[in-house]
């Protein structure tokens, strides 16, 4: 506001209230941590009677001068933190268990439950993850179960109230055949999940196409679940390459599309043709290859053709690629349908952009391997990774004897203990920031 300088959050809220502007009356000014914790307990106790849904409180530094001094990361201010409530839990009855098939063919048991409201949302289904987890919890059809929404979002079965189990409760039998295509299921050694091995299973095809266009893969804006289902049902797409052959007229004729939406989708599809190689590799859906490893492979091989030609010996020579992952990659590219899928994508005009060339041998961090653990206040994990790579270093997902530095942020995990055990140099966030600023390692 021109001509009016607020000194703090409390000053702003109190003034707004005096002016008659709507201000939440539940805000509090706490002088210390004990008062803040007491406020959190008070808000939690009154959660159910509040006139609106909320899942926690936000603790803020009051002084605007201190807020400016603390600054912000690309994700959030450093002067505020969300203090969430424990997830709400309710009880309901499991009426059935159905089985869903994912993009890798993994078969997931899902509890179909008597509808119950959890945190203001009606919940009637909850994942049971896999057979091993379902057996561990002892879920039977007919059981009374405790349900919560993980992160107040994803419904999950927490436990079974076995003392309430009725006489007619039935143990759940995992299917011998895929519930979608009827192919006999299989379980690989050492894995908990049953899988449908049929790459042409309709469920696998749909989920693979959804994964291909996802935000962290090829990032095709507008290609969501409902549109993928429409395109598959109408026979317009059967594999990822078909996405790049779609025409304006056939898209505009779909439900809830029209000319403008079709144009926007086609623009997003065109943009996806030159996504980075790491995203492209991840989008292919190779088992055991996540986002990080896809970036590692992209940096090592530089092109999809080079990756397709790599054998197991070459792949196991790549840091973070073990024998199981190497076998999975080689098997994927040797399978005629998978290889054909990649070749069809290239023929459709997809040209994955190679990763930026790493800094040369003279770079400050050249030849050094870093592992990040815990939360960093000054930057996101991706920003830290890019900063290290820009100075010639590389980032690994696990600590080993080959690790040179572990950067430990707030609440570090088991990687810190592993680093101490292996006597790997640990950098605090302040030391890491100084190393980046001075372009020199301690």
FIDRENTOR-934555 format. One record per residue: residue in one letter; x, y, z of N, C-alpha, C in turn. Coordinates in steps of 0.02 Angstrom, whole numbers, plus 50000, padded with zeros to 5 digits. Layout:
N
aXYZXYZXYZ;...
! end
This chain:
442
x500424994050000500005000050000500445006250000;x500315010849955500715016949950500635021150012;x501205023550038501185028050095501065024550161;x501075017850162500955014250225501445008450229;x501885008550279502405003450286502234998850344;x502134992450329502014987550382502694984850406;x502764983850471503384981550498503394973950510;x502804971050515502764963950532502104960950509;x502074954350513501464950750496500904952650545;x501064953150609500554954850658500294961950647;x500744966450629500554973450614500074973650555;x500234969750503499804969550444499114966750459;x499094961050494498444957850508498014962050555;x498334964950606497954969050653497674975250618;x498074978150574497844984150538497284982450490;x497364976950454496824974750408496174973750446;x496214970850506495614969750546495274976250565;x495694981250584495414987850603495074991150543;x495334989850484495054992950423494414989350400;x494254983850432493654980150413493764975050358;x494404973750341494554968650291494504961750324;x494284956650286494214949950316494884946850334;x494964945150397495574942050423495364935950464;x495704930350454495544924350493495664925750567;x495154925150608495224926750679495654921650717;x495844916150686496214910950721496964912350723;x497204917650691497924918850690498174920650761;x498794918850774499084920150840499784923050833;x499974927150881500664929650885501004925750941;x501484921550924501824917350974502524920150988;x502704920651052503344923551071503914918551070;x503754912151071504274907051071504004900451043;x504434895451039504234889051009503704885551051;x503744886151117503244882951160502544885651146;x502494892151137501844895151121501604892951052;x502064892251005501874890050937501614882850939;x501944878550979501714871550985501034871251019;x500934875551069500284875751103499734877951055;x499894882751011499414885050961499234879350913;x499744875550894499634869850849499154864850881;x499274863350945498844858650981498124861250986;x498064867750998497404870951002497034870450936;x497384871850881497074871550815496874864350797;x497304859650817497154852550803496534850350842;x496484852550904495904850650946495254853550917;x495284859350885494684862450858494594861250784;x494974856550756494954855350684494254853350659;x493934848850695493294846250671492734851450674;x492794856250720492264861350727492394867550685;x492974867850651493134873650610492654874050550;x492484880050527492004880750472492314879450403;x492934877150401493274875750338493774870050348;x493964866750293494454861350295495154864350300;x495564861550344496274863550346496674857750373;x497304857250352497714851450370498334853350410;x498324859350440498894861350481498924868850490;x499474871150518499584878350527500234880250492;x500314886650479500934889250450501284893650501;x501904891950517502304895950564502714900950523;x502664907350540503024912550503503464916750549;x504034918950524504424924050558504024930550554;x503934933850610503474939650612503764945850577;x504394947350590504704953450565504794953250489;x504554958350454504644958650382505384959750364;x505744963250407506454964350394506834957750396;x506664953550446506984946950449506754942550391;x506134943150370505894939350312506304941050251;x506434947550240506824949550182507534946950187;x507814946850248508494944450258508544936950244;x508034933250265508034925950254507914924150182;x507504928050147507384926750076506964920550063;x507054917750003506644912049983507024907749933;x506834901349929507074896949876506584897449818;x506704893649766506234893749709505564890549728;x505564886649783504954883049802504554886649856;x504904889749903504534892449961504964897449998;x504654901750039505044906450080505414902650135;x505994905250155506364902150210506084904250278;x505654909350278505404912050341504724909150360;x504494904050326503854900850342503904893350332;x503544889650374503544882350368502854879650385;x502624874750348501984871550361502064866350417;x501634866650466501634861950522500984857950517;x501024852250484500414848350467500134844650528;x499484843250523499154838950573499254831650553;x499204826950601499204819850583498614818450537;x498684813650490498124812150445497514809550484;x496914811350460496304808950491496224801450477;x495934797950524495804790850515495074789250530;x494794784750490494114782450500494094774850491;x493554771750514493474764550504492914763350454;x492994757950415492484755950368492564748450355;x492154745750310492154738550297492384737250226;x492834732350218493054730150152492524725650122;x492224727850067491694724050035491954719549979;x492534721249951492824717249897493544719449888;x493924715449852494594717349831494644716149756;x494824721349719494904720749646495644721549630;x495814720449567496524720549548496624725249488;x497094729849495497244734549442497924732949412;x497994734249347498614732749311498954739349291;x499584740149310499964746249296500354745749231;x500744750849216501104751249152501654746049145;x501934743649201502434738449197502124731549203;x501454731249206501114724949213501004722949286;x501254726949333501174725349404500434725349422;x500234720049458499534719249478499454721449551;x499044726549561498964729449628498274727949656;x498244724849716497594723849748497324730449775;x496684731649764496364737849787495744736049827;x495694738649888495114737349931494524741649909;x493964738349896493334741849882492954741949948;x492824747949974492574748650042491884751950045;x491544750850099490924754550112491124762050116;x490804766350076491014773450074491034776550143;x491584780350155491674783750219491994790450205;x491804795550243492104802150234492734802650277;x493294804150243493934804950277494194811950260;x494204816250310494444823050297494024826850247;x493364825750249492914829450205492854826550135;x493194820950122493164817850056492894810750063;x492424808950019492154802150022492654797249991;x492824792150029493314787150008492964780350002;x493054777049945492754770449936493264765249911;x493864767549895494394762949873495054764949905;x495474759949917496134761249945496624755949922;x497224757949903497714753149879497954748649936;x498084742349919498394737649966499104736049944;x499344739649893500044739449869500234732949833;x500294727549869500474721149839500264715449885;x500354709349861500124703549900500474703149968;x501124704449969501504704050031501244708950084;x501114715150062500864720250109500164718450132;x499754715850087499074713950104499074708350155;x499514703450146499564697850194499834700250261;x500314704850259500604707450321500074710850364;x499624714650332499094717950369498514713250384;x498484707650349497964702750362497274704850339;x497244708150281496594710650257496174704950228;x495554704350252495064699650225494464703550200;x494104700650152493474703650130492964702750186;x492664708250208492214708250265492514711450327;x493174712650325493514715550383493324722850394;x493354724950457493324732050474494044734550475;x494174739850436494864742250430494904749650448;x495504751750468495644758850481495944761750417;x495644767250395495854770450332496074777550346;x496604779650312496814786650314496994788850244;x497034795450235497264798250172497974800550182;x498454796750154499164798450162499294805450135;x499584809750178499674816650158499024820250147;x498494817550177497804820050168497604819850094;x497894815050057497734814549985497564807349965;x498044802749973497984795949946497684791249998;x497114788149984496814783450032497234777150040;x497324774950102497684768750114497404765350176;x497444758650175497234754650232497814754350282;x497694756750343498224757050393498264750450432;x497684747850452497684741850493496994738550491;x496974732450518496344728650521496144727950594;x495504729050609495234727950676494994720650679;x495474716250692495344709050686494824706550736;x494754710150792494254708050841493544708850814;x493464712750760492804713850731492684709450669;x493154705050655493094700850594492484696250599;x492044696550549491444692250550491624685050531;x491174680450546491304673350530491384672150455;x491024676050416491044674950344491604678450307;x492064681550344492614685250311493034680450268;x493234682850209493594678550162494294681150148;x494774676650149495454678550131495464680350056;x495924684750038495964687049968496434682549929;x496214680249871496634676149827496884680449770;x497534680449760497814684149704497654680349639;x497554683949584497344680749522497914676649490;x497724671149458498214667149420498294669949350;x497794673749327497824676749260497704684249266;x497964687949218497854695249216497114696749214;x496864701049259496144702549260495904706449198;x496364708949159496184712949100496224708849036;x496794705449025496884701948961496884694348967;x496904691749028496874684449038497534680849031;x498084684349021498734681149016498954678549085;x499234672349089499474669849154499974674649185;x499894676149249500334680949282500984677549302;x501484681549319502134678949340502414683449395;x502874680649433503234684549485503974683249477;x504354688549467505074687849459505394686749528;x505944683149527506284681449589506484687749627;x506334687849692506514693449733506034699349732;x505484698749694504994704149689504354702349724;x504024707449752503394706349787502794706249740;x502854709749684502284710749639502194705049590;x501554703249579501374699049522501334703549461;x501484700749401501464704849341501124701249284;x500804705349242500554702949178501124703849128;x501374698449097501944699149052501764701248981;x501114702348968500894703948900500974711348885;x501444713348842501544720448827500964723648790;x500524719448761499944722048724499304722048767;x499374720448831498804720748877498514727848874;x497854728548863497554735248859497714739748918;x497744736948978497894740949037498614743449035;x499074739149015499784741049009499864746548957;x499514745748900499554750748847499314757548871;x498734757648903498454764048927498924767448977;x499144763549027499574766449078500244768649050;x500504764949001501144766748970501074773348932;x500514774248898500394780448861500314786348909;x499964785248964499894790549015500574792449043;x500984787449057501654788749084502084792549033;x502034790648970502434793848918502314801348916;x501684803448922501524810548917501534814248982;x501714810849037501684813949104502154819849111;x502024823949161502404830049171503154828749181;x503334823349217504034821949229504344817649174;x503954816149122504214812349065504234817149005;x503804816048954503824820348895503424826848905;x503064827348960502724833548980502284836248924;x501804832148901501334834248850500714837048885;x500694843648890500154846948926499484845548892;x498994843248931498334841848904498204834448889;x498734830448889498654823348875498554819548941;x497964820348970497814817249034497484810449026;x497284807649083497004800849085496384800249041;x495914804949047495284804449010495394804848935;x495844809348914495974810048843496334803848816;x496814801248853497154795048832496644789448823;x496174788848871495664783648866495244784548803;x495054790748788494664792048727495054790148665;x495674792148662496094790848603496194783348593;x496284779748648496374772448642495724769148622;x495174771148654494514768148639494314769148566;x494504774748538494314776248468494834773648419;x495344770248445495844767348401496324772348369;x496364778348398496794783548369497524782748390;x497644779848449498334778548470498384771548499;x498934768148482499084761548509499774761448539;x500194766148519500874766548544501074773948546;x501614775748583501794782848590501884786548524;x502164783248473502274786748409501624789348379;x501074785948393500424788048365500224794948390;x500464796848449500314803448477500554808948430;x501134807748399501444812848356501164812748285;x500684808348273500364808048207499634810448210;x499414812648268498724814848276498594821248235;x497994821648207497804827448167497294831848203;x497244838048180496794842848213496064840748209;x495844838448152495134836748144494924831048189;x495334825748194495134820048235495164821848310;x495614826348329495634828648398495034833148414;x494884837748369494334842448381493664838848387;x493604832948356492974829248358492864825448423;x493374825148466493324821448529492904825348580;x492634821648629492234824748682492644830048719;x492344835848730492634841248769493294843748739;x493364843548674493964846148643493824852548604;x493634851948540493534857948500494184860248469;x494124865148424494704867448386495264870448428;x495094874748476495604878048516495994873048559;x495624868548591495954863448633496394858948590;x496154857248530496554853148484497194856748465;x497154863248451497744867148433498244867348491;x497994868248551498434868548610498784861848621;x498414856348612498714849748621499234848448567;x499094850248506499574849148451500204853248462;x500134859248490500714863348505501144860048559;x500804857148610501164853748663501514847448637;x501194843948591501484837948561502104839848520;x502054845348482502614847648441503204849448486;x503064852748541503584854748588503934848748619;x503544843348629503824837348661504324833748616;x504314835148551504764831648505505504832748522;x505654838248554506354839748569506494840048644;x506104836348683506244835848754506944832848764;x507224833948823507884831348837507914823748835;x508504821148821508604813948814508424810348879;x508594813248936508434810049000507684809049008;x507284814148991506564813548995506314808148947;x506594807948887506394803048837506524795948862;x507104794848890507284788148915506804786148972;x506664790849017506194789449071505494787949044;x505294791648993504624790848964504524784048932;x505064780848911505004774248879504744768948928;x504824770148993504554765549042504964759249052;x505624759849045506064754049056506064752249130;x505944746049146505914744049216506574745449251;x506514747949313507074749649356507434756049336;x507194759549284507504765849263507044771649282;x507224774949337506844780749360507104787149329;x506854792849353507054799349324507804800549331;x508064799349391508774800749402509224796349358;x509084789949358509504785449318509444786849244;x508854788949222508764790849151509234796649134;x509304801449180509764807049169510494804649167;x510654799949211511334797149213511494793749146;x511024789849121511124786349057511174791348999;x510774796549001510794801648949511474805048948;x511734806649007512384809949011512944805348988;x512884798949002513414794148983513414792648909;x512824791648878512794789248809512654794848758;x512314800148778512234805848734511704805248679;x511494799248664510964798248613510604791748627;x509984791348605509604785248616509894779448575;x510184781048516510484775748475511074772548511;x511484776648545512054773948581511824769648640;x511304771848674511034767948730510754761348706;x510404761448649510114755348622510654750248604;x511244752548586511774748048565512224745648621;x512104748048682512544746148738512384739148764;x512904735248779512794728548807512854728848883;x512764723148916512754723048989513424725249018;x513974723248987514634725149013514734732649013;x514524735748958514584743048953514134746449004;x513534743949011513054747049057513264746449130;x513524740649150513724739749219514344744049236;x514674746549184515224751149195515004758149211;x514354759449204514074765949219513914766249294;x514144771549326514014772349398513264772249411;x513054768249460512354767449481511974762249441;x512284759149392511954753849353512234747149375;x511814743149408512024736549430511804731249379;x511964724949392511804719549345511054718949329;x510624719649381509904718949369509654724549322;x509874730649334509654736249293509934735549222;x510564733449217510864732549151510484727249110;x510294721749143509904716549109509234719249086;x508924723349128508274726149111508314730649050;x508834734749047508914739348990509054735548926;x509514730748929509684726748870509074722848846;x508714719848893508124715948876507594720348842;x507514726548867507024731148839507184732548765;x507804734248751507974736248682508054730248635;x508144724248663508174718348620507474715748602;x506984717548642506304715348629506054718948567;x505864715348514505684718548450505164724048456;x504654722948499504124728048504504394734448535;x504814733848587505094739748619505564743548571;x505974739748537506434742948489506044746348434;x505514742948411505094745848359504754752148383;x504554752348447504234758248476504704764248472;x505344763148490505834768648488505954770848416;x506034766048371506154767648301505564771448271;x504964769648290504364773148266504334780248292;x504554781248354504564788048382505054792448343;x505634789748328506124793548290505874794948219;x505534790048190505244791048123504684796248123;x504354797048181503804801948186504064808948199;x504724809748201505014816448209505254818148278;x505244813348324505494814748392506264814848390;x506554820148415507274821048416507494823148486;x507594818248531507784820048600508414824248602;x508384829748638508954834248643509494831248687;x510114830948663510644828148705510774832648765;x511014829748819511144833948879511704838848865;x511704844248903512244849148896512904845848910;x513404847748872514064844648881514334846348950;x514564841348986514824842649053515454846949051;x515584850349106516194854349110516804849949100;x517334852749074517934848949057518334846849118;x518904843649105519314840949159519584846349205;x519644852449180519904857849221519384861049266;x518764858649263518224861649303518344860249377;x518114864749421518264864249493518054857649525;x517484854849503517234848749534517344842649490;x517754843249438517854837749390518084831449425;x517754825849407517944819349434517694817849504;x517324822549534517074821549602516344819349601;x516194814549645515504811949650515194814249716;x514594817149710514234819849768513604815849781;x513394815549844512744812849863512404818049906;x511764819349892511374824249929510904820749978;x510874823150040510404820250088510124825850132;x509484825150150509164830350190508924836150148;x508544840650179508274846450144508754852250144;x508814855650087509244861450082508804867750083;x509004872650124508614878750130508724883550072;x509334883350043509514888349993509314886549922;x509174880149909509014878049840508654871349842;x508314869649787507994863149782508524857849767;x508324851549772508784846049756509014846449683;x508544847949638508724848549567509204854249555;x509094859849589509534865649582510244863949606;x510284860349662510944858349688511294853749639;x510914849049611511194844349562511464848049501;x511074852749475511294856449416511914860749432;x511934863549492512514867649512513144863449515;x513094857349541513664852849545513894850949475;x513424849049432513594846849365513884852549323;x513654858749336513924864549299514664865649315;x514884863249373515584863949392515974857549381;x515674852849343516034846849323515934840749367;x515554841449422515434835749466514854831549443;x514744826149477514164821849463513814820149528;x513164818849523512764817349582512524810149579;x512614806549634512394799649639511834799149689;x511444793749682510884792849728511054788749789;x511654785949792511844781749849512574782749867;x512734781549931513414782449956513804775949947;x514414776649921514854770849913515574773149924;x516044768449916516744770249923516974775049869;x516584775349814516754779949759516504787049771;x516104787949824515824794649839516374799049868;x516424805249843516914809949869516624814549923;x516004816749914515694821349961514964819649972;x514734820250034514024819950049513814826750075;x513324829750042513064836250064512464834950109;x512524836750173512004835250223511604841550239;x510964841450221510514846950237510144845550301;x509554848450307509134847550367508824840550368;x508824837350426508544830650435508834825650385;x509494824650384509794819850338509584812750354;x509574808550304509364801650313509944796950327;x509844790650309510334785350323510984786450283;x510954790550231511554791650190512104795050231;x511904799150280512404802350322512774797150364;x512404792550393512714787250433513174782950390;x512954781550328513364777650283514014781350265;x513954787950256514544792050241515044791850298;x514784792450359515224792250418515554785450425;x515184780250410515454773450414516024772450363;x515924775150303516434774450250516954780050251;x516894784550300517354790150308517364794650247;x516764795850219516694800450163516624807450191;x516944812350158516914819250182516184821850178;x515944824550234515274827250238515304834950239;x514914838050194514884845350191514214847650220;x514244852650263513624855850286513354860050229;x512744862450235512464866650181512874873050173;x513104875850229513514881950226514164880650189;x514484874950203515114873150168514984871950094;x514424868850079514244867550009514124874149972;x513754878650003513624885149972514274888949959;x514734888550008515374891950000515784888849944;x515764882149938516124878749884515864880849816;x515204881549810514904883649747515094890849731;x515064895049783515214902149772515944903249754;x516394899649788517114900549776517374896049721;x516924891349697517114886549645517744882749665;x517744880549728518314876949755518074872349810;x518334866249811518134861349861518624861249920;x518374860049980518814859750039519224853350039;
! end
